[in-house]
Amino acid sequence: MASPGSGFWSFGSEDGSGDSENPGTARAWCQVAQKFTGGIGNKLCALLYGDAEKPAESSGSQPPRAAPRKAACTCDQKPCSCPKADVNYAFLHATDLLPACDGERPTLAFLQDVMNILLQYVVKSFDRSTKVIDFHYPNELLQEYNWELADQPQNLEEILMHCQTTLKYAIKTGHPRYFNQLSTGLDMVGLAADWLTSTANTNMFTYEIAPVFVLLEYVTLKKMREIIGWPGGSGDGIFSPGGAISNMYAMMIARFKMFPEVKEKGMAAVPRLIAFTSEHSHFSLKKGAAALGIGTDSVILIKCDERGKMIPSDLERRILEAKQKGFVPFLVSATAGTTVYGAFDPLLAVADICKKYKIWMHVDAAWGGGLLMSRKHKWKLSGVERANSVTWNPHKMMGVPLQCSALLVREEGLMQNCNQMHASYLFQQDKHYDLSYDTGDKALQCGRHVDVFKLWLMWRAKGTTGFEAHVDKCLELAEYLYNIIKNREGYEMVFDGKPQHTNVCFWYIPPSLRTLEDNEERMSRLSKVAPVIKARMMEYGTTMVSYQPLGDKVNFFRMVISNPAATHQDIDFLIEEIERLGQDL
């Protein structure tokens, strides 16, 4: 097998390392680069090949041969055309790359080889003949490779090998048969945006260091608020590290709205606060209460119906109960798309109760917010416009690469007042531009990753109609799965009726259990079925789908679809694979 550095532009090699004896792709790349990038492509090819080795159109059947990769020289010409020896990664280290003097050539060579590894992984992610996962147990991976950190640097050849090894054992979350999480798929425009933001490597706290990104966050959040239904897109918001942090933001802002003194004086200055959410809600509500000093015991779980929706009458009963005890209800968190069932709480009824008792209404639409992009399905979030705050994760149903989570707040300025600390070394008041674009003081973080560009660029590439088609397709696939298995021998649905989201929850019943009475022994044996099938899936590497228990229901499969690459054939494959792997249980 060739070493990673032995072939520069080789996109076609099986192991991602390249083949210096088949350099036609180098010429092809340069021709494409010149076609689409003009002068930039010319300069890059000149730098890589030298002025005497610029690529030319080939008139024969044999591809022109590329000049060997060159090492850095000591001349002052940029780019130079001096004769040089081949680059050998075995004798190069990170210190030979930019900003090292004359580090342009090895840097371009190294980054292109990294790019070759990434591009081959991207292509394989969509290849159904490849494994979703090359599973090894933790002790096997620890023993097979040396992962320890050392005092002395490794050469670039070894660094490229580490890149290959890491991706070899990575889960192909873009694979059409990966159904394990709410976040799946691999969007090419979103991926390009992620590469760009990593290259820019800036922070989101002031306009002066992230001018375009700050403006894109402003226009994107405004558009999301318009879609929610707040007049003119008014309000505020921020992109956070994930839905859990967005939910905690909402809890923090709701507390500040009711008791602004808590910011300086802490929880000792306020009465016992109580939050309410459904028993099927995300665990982040309790985690946020713990982090904010409110306490997990102060989060009251409201009963759900058989479909997983919050029961409004129980919510009102528990609010009155808390008030009678002298506690202060301050937040109700409704869920639009629960994690397991994909249920949508009755937002209009919840909004009426929150208005009646003057309680902040938050909607956790981390999973279900994407349905707002669909004219066919947005009715499931009717009433979301009455919320005081909304969590919406485009990295879930909308397929934006991780991470991309937004917290949207209806009242403008409240988030700033809640979180600002007036750090004068960052947020000087005598700057020469509009200070409202320095967004860092309303965030809990100081350093904040650029998450908006992926969403913005995908939105420009797809349009709202593209996201709508994405959402509609995924829900159609879920309905296809439901229609196949609802009456199929060997399957039982966890709840009756068509799912509201792409969550399809079911048990697979092996032949050995199909004639047993519905008793404790059967439930005990059934609880072991899904974990065994899932383990076999991972060991074969064919597909992945999650399972879990919920309440009094033993382990069942929770199928979710958010990857637009999936097809009816992939759903058929999943069913057949479950049956193949579970027939003997």
KAQUI-V727554 format. One record per residue. PSI is psi in whole degrees, 0 to 359 (NA if undefined). OMEGA is omega in whole degrees, 0 to 359 (999 if undefined). NEAR is the number of other ideal C-beta (glycine too) atoms within 8 Angstrom. Layout:
# KAQUI-V727554
PSI | OMEGA | NEAR
PSI | OMEGA | NEAR
This chain:
# KAQUI-V727554
136 | 180 | 4
153 | 177 | 11
160 | 184 | 10
331 | 184 | 15
4 | 188 | 16
345 | 181 | 9
121 | 191 | 14
295 | 190 | 13
22 | 189 | 12
96 | 177 | 14
340 | 192 | 9
352 | 184 | 6
145 | 186 | 12
324 | 185 | 3
2 | 177 | 7
3 | 186 | 11
336 | 180 | 15
172 | 182 | 15
106 | 184 | 11
347 | 179 | 12
359 | 180 | 5
72 | 192 | 9
12 | 184 | 14
328 | 180 | 9
335 | 177 | 11
313 | 179 | 12
317 | 180 | 13
318 | 180 | 9
315 | 182 | 10
322 | 177 | 15
317 | 177 | 10
317 | 181 | 9
317 | 180 | 12
324 | 181 | 11
318 | 188 | 7
342 | 183 | 7
357 | 175 | 9
235 | 184 | 7
326 | 180 | 6
316 | 178 | 8
319 | 178 | 14
315 | 182 | 10
319 | 181 | 9
315 | 180 | 12
322 | 177 | 13
320 | 180 | 11
321 | 183 | 10
322 | 186 | 12
344 | 189 | 12
156 | 184 | 11
330 | 183 | 7
355 | 186 | 6
28 | 178 | 9
140 | 183 | 10
148 | 177 | 11
161 | 177 | 5
138 | 180 | 4
132 | 180 | 8
345 | 182 | 3
179 | 181 | 4
336 | 180 | 2
133 | 179 | 5
145 | 177 | 8
148 | 182 | 9
136 | 181 | 5
150 | 172 | 13
149 | 178 | 8
154 | 178 | 6
139 | 186 | 11
155 | 177 | 12
168 | 179 | 11
149 | 179 | 12
189 | 182 | 9
9 | 181 | 4
173 | 184 | 6
0 | 181 | 4
136 | 181 | 7
107 | 353 | 5
159 | 181 | 10
169 | 178 | 9
29 | 181 | 8
146 | 174 | 8
139 | 183 | 2
163 | 177 | 8
162 | 176 | 6
146 | 173 | 7
134 | 177 | 12
107 | 184 | 9
337 | 180 | 13
339 | 181 | 8
12 | 180 | 5
148 | 178 | 13
175 | 180 | 8
331 | 180 | 7
349 | 177 | 6
353 | 179 | 10
165 | 176 | 11
138 | 15 | 6
22 | 178 | 3
147 | 177 | 9
131 | 182 | 3
36 | 181 | 8
6 | 185 | 12
311 | 185 | 11
306 | 179 | 15
329 | 179 | 14
312 | 179 | 10
320 | 179 | 11
313 | 182 | 13
312 | 182 | 14
326 | 177 | 8
323 | 177 | 10
323 | 173 | 13
316 | 180 | 10
321 | 177 | 8
317 | 178 | 13
316 | 181 | 14
317 | 183 | 9
321 | 178 | 9
324 | 176 | 11
319 | 179 | 11
312 | 181 | 12
316 | 181 | 8
333 | 180 | 9
335 | 181 | 12
3 | 182 | 11
112 | 183 | 7
345 | 178 | 8
351 | 178 | 3
160 | 179 | 9
147 | 170 | 8
325 | 182 | 12
137 | 170 | 9
86 | 192 | 7
133 | 170 | 7
145 | 177 | 8
153 | 184 | 6
315 | 182 | 6
330 | 178 | 6
315 | 179 | 8
322 | 180 | 11
324 | 181 | 8
329 | 185 | 5
330 | 183 | 6
153 | 174 | 6
106 | 182 | 3
359 | 187 | 5
151 | 178 | 4
139 | 186 | 2
165 | 178 | 5
325 | 185 | 2
144 | 183 | 4
151 | 172 | 6
158 | 179 | 7
169 | 185 | 11
334 | 175 | 14
317 | 178 | 12
324 | 179 | 8
319 | 177 | 10
323 | 176 | 16
322 | 177 | 10
321 | 178 | 8
315 | 179 | 11
316 | 182 | 13
318 | 181 | 9
316 | 180 | 8
332 | 179 | 10
322 | 183 | 7
6 | 177 | 8
152 | 174 | 7
130 | 178 | 8
85 | 184 | 12
346 | 175 | 11
356 | 181 | 12
137 | 182 | 12
346 | 181 | 10
21 | 173 | 13
113 | 184 | 14
22 | 194 | 14
327 | 186 | 8
172 | 175 | 7
337 | 180 | 9
108 | 178 | 10
170 | 178 | 14
166 | 178 | 11
102 | 182 | 12
130 | 186 | 10
321 | 179 | 7
319 | 177 | 10
322 | 177 | 15
316 | 178 | 11
320 | 179 | 9
322 | 179 | 14
320 | 177 | 10
320 | 181 | 8
316 | 182 | 9
327 | 176 | 13
324 | 178 | 7
318 | 178 | 6
323 | 173 | 8
56 | 179 | 5
179 | 185 | 8
157 | 186 | 9
14 | 188 | 14
341 | 177 | 14
154 | 177 | 13
327 | 186 | 11
334 | 181 | 7
353 | 178 | 8
57 | 189 | 12
310 | 182 | 8
316 | 182 | 6
321 | 179 | 14
318 | 179 | 13
322 | 179 | 10
324 | 176 | 11
319 | 180 | 13
310 | 184 | 9
328 | 181 | 9
315 | 178 | 12
321 | 178 | 15
317 | 179 | 9
320 | 179 | 10
322 | 178 | 13
324 | 176 | 14
318 | 181 | 10
324 | 175 | 8
323 | 178 | 13
12 | 176 | 6
130 | 188 | 11
125 | 177 | 4
12 | 183 | 5
24 | 182 | 10
159 | 178 | 8
208 | 185 | 11
180 | 178 | 13
174 | 180 | 12
152 | 172 | 13
131 | 185 | 12
173 | 182 | 13
349 | 179 | 7
175 | 182 | 9
326 | 179 | 12
317 | 179 | 10
322 | 177 | 12
317 | 178 | 15
322 | 178 | 18
322 | 174 | 13
312 | 182 | 14
317 | 179 | 17
319 | 180 | 17
316 | 181 | 13
321 | 178 | 14
318 | 178 | 14
317 | 180 | 15
322 | 180 | 13
319 | 182 | 11
322 | 182 | 9
80 | 182 | 9
338 | 180 | 7
344 | 181 | 8
335 | 181 | 12
317 | 180 | 7
323 | 191 | 5
344 | 178 | 7
184 | 185 | 7
339 | 179 | 7
341 | 184 | 5
359 | 184 | 8
158 | 178 | 10
178 | 179 | 6
118 | 182 | 7
145 | 181 | 14
132 | 174 | 12
155 | 183 | 16
138 | 176 | 14
166 | 185 | 15
159 | 179 | 15
349 | 176 | 8
8 | 184 | 13
171 | 181 | 12
146 | 182 | 12
346 | 184 | 6
338 | 178 | 11
316 | 177 | 15
323 | 179 | 9
319 | 177 | 10
320 | 178 | 14
322 | 178 | 14
315 | 182 | 9
326 | 183 | 7
0 | 179 | 10
8 | 177 | 6
325 | 176 | 13
139 | 181 | 7
332 | 178 | 7
345 | 180 | 4
6 | 174 | 12
111 | 183 | 13
126 | 181 | 10
125 | 183 | 8
141 | 182 | 13
149 | 178 | 9
158 | 174 | 13
185 | 186 | 7
343 | 178 | 6
0 | 177 | 10
14 | 180 | 13
141 | 178 | 11
139 | 179 | 16
111 | 185 | 10
322 | 182 | 11
324 | 178 | 6
326 | 176 | 10
311 | 182 | 14
321 | 179 | 9
317 | 183 | 8
330 | 175 | 11
313 | 180 | 13
321 | 179 | 8
317 | 179 | 8
318 | 180 | 12
322 | 179 | 11
333 | 178 | 6
0 | 179 | 6
8 | 178 | 6
166 | 183 | 11
106 | 174 | 11
127 | 183 | 14
345 | 183 | 11
138 | 167 | 14
125 | 177 | 15
107 | 174 | 15
155 | 182 | 15
130 | 175 | 18
90 | 184 | 16
81 | 181 | 14
157 | 188 | 15
320 | 186 | 6
303 | 184 | 11
342 | 186 | 13
32 | 184 | 15
152 | 177 | 14
116 | 178 | 15
153 | 179 | 11
90 | 190 | 10
324 | 180 | 16
316 | 179 | 9
319 | 178 | 9
319 | 179 | 16
320 | 178 | 12
318 | 180 | 9
317 | 180 | 14
320 | 178 | 12
319 | 181 | 8
320 | 184 | 6
11 | 176 | 9
54 | 181 | 5
142 | 177 | 12
130 | 178 | 14
119 | 175 | 14
143 | 175 | 17
117 | 174 | 15
93 | 179 | 16
33 | 180 | 15
315 | 183 | 15
320 | 187 | 15
352 | 184 | 15
330 | 180 | 17
336 | 180 | 14
343 | 176 | 16
342 | 179 | 12
350 | 186 | 12
123 | 176 | 12
333 | 182 | 5
330 | 189 | 5
354 | 186 | 10
344 | 178 | 10
338 | 181 | 5
344 | 177 | 11
24 | 178 | 15
127 | 183 | 7
351 | 181 | 12
333 | 180 | 14
345 | 179 | 7
357 | 180 | 9
154 | 173 | 15
334 | 178 | 11
154 | 183 | 16
133 | 169 | 12
133 | 182 | 18
119 | 181 | 14
98 | 175 | 16
343 | 179 | 13
2 | 176 | 12
263 | 189 | 12
337 | 184 | 16
356 | 172 | 13
16 | 177 | 13
138 | 180 | 12
146 | 177 | 11
143 | 356 | 6
147 | 178 | 8
93 | 181 | 14
133 | 181 | 18
139 | 168 | 15
123 | 182 | 15
133 | 186 | 15
134 | 185 | 14
324 | 184 | 10
118 | 181 | 9
140 | 176 | 7
342 | 184 | 7
319 | 180 | 12
319 | 178 | 13
313 | 181 | 10
326 | 181 | 9
321 | 192 | 12
344 | 188 | 11
144 | 179 | 8
2 | 175 | 5
45 | 178 | 6
110 | 188 | 7
340 | 180 | 7
350 | 175 | 4
318 | 189 | 11
58 | 179 | 11
143 | 184 | 7
357 | 181 | 6
28 | 176 | 3
163 | 187 | 8
9 | 178 | 2
175 | 181 | 7
114 | 186 | 5
347 | 179 | 8
344 | 179 | 4
0 | 171 | 11
94 | 192 | 13
354 | 188 | 12
332 | 185 | 14
350 | 176 | 14
359 | 180 | 11
153 | 172 | 13
327 | 181 | 7
160 | 164 | 8
291 | 173 | 7
128 | 182 | 6
126 | 182 | 11
151 | 176 | 8
98 | 180 | 11
340 | 189 | 10
329 | 190 | 13
324 | 178 | 12
312 | 181 | 14
314 | 182 | 14
313 | 183 | 12
321 | 176 | 12
322 | 180 | 16
319 | 178 | 12
323 | 183 | 7
324 | 184 | 8
326 | 194 | 11
165 | 177 | 8
326 | 180 | 8
330 | 177 | 7
318 | 175 | 9
322 | 178 | 14
315 | 179 | 11
321 | 177 | 8
308 | 182 | 13
313 | 182 | 15
320 | 180 | 11
316 | 182 | 9
320 | 178 | 15
327 | 176 | 14
321 | 178 | 8
321 | 178 | 14
319 | 178 | 15
324 | 177 | 10
314 | 178 | 10
313 | 180 | 14
316 | 182 | 12
329 | 180 | 7
316 | 190 | 10
347 | 187 | 12
330 | 179 | 8
15 | 183 | 3
139 | 179 | 8
134 | 178 | 4
4 | 180 | 9
144 | 173 | 11
134 | 178 | 6
145 | 180 | 10
326 | 173 | 10
156 | 183 | 9
148 | 173 | 4
159 | 181 | 5
136 | 179 | 5
149 | 177 | 13
332 | 180 | 8
201 | 179 | 15
2 | 177 | 14
120 | 175 | 13
114 | 187 | 12
126 | 186 | 13
159 | 170 | 12
142 | 165 | 11
128 | 182 | 13
108 | 179 | 10
158 | 181 | 12
325 | 183 | 6
341 | 183 | 5
354 | 190 | 11
339 | 181 | 9
0 | 181 | 3
150 | 174 | 9
153 | 180 | 4
85 | 181 | 5
187 | 185 | 7
323 | 179 | 5
317 | 179 | 7
317 | 180 | 11
321 | 180 | 10
317 | 180 | 9
322 | 180 | 10
327 | 182 | 12
339 | 182 | 11
350 | 187 | 10
306 | 184 | 16
316 | 179 | 13
322 | 180 | 10
315 | 179 | 11
317 | 179 | 13
317 | 179 | 12
319 | 179 | 8
321 | 175 | 9
313 | 183 | 14
321 | 181 | 10
323 | 174 | 7
332 | 179 | 8
17 | 189 | 10
324 | 182 | 9
170 | 176 | 11
132 | 176 | 13
145 | 187 | 12
164 | 175 | 11
161 | 175 | 10
159 | 168 | 8
166 | 175 | 8
118 | 182 | 9
234 | 180 | 5
7 | 181 | 2
125 | 182 | 7
172 | 186 | 8
125 | 175 | 11
161 | 177 | 14
136 | 172 | 12
101 | 179 | 12
128 | 175 | 14
146 | 182 | 14
120 | 172 | 13
5 | 181 | 12
114 | 182 | 13
351 | 177 | 8
342 | 180 | 10
151 | 181 | 12
175 | 174 | 8
322 | 180 | 7
326 | 178 | 6
325 | 176 | 11
316 | 177 | 13
317 | 180 | 9
317 | 180 | 11
314 | 180 | 14
313 | 180 | 12
324 | 181 | 8
320 | 176 | 11
316 | 181 | 11
320 | 179 | 10
317 | 185 | 7
346 | 185 | 11
0 | 184 | 12
327 | 186 | 8
4 | 185 | 4
NA | 999 | 9
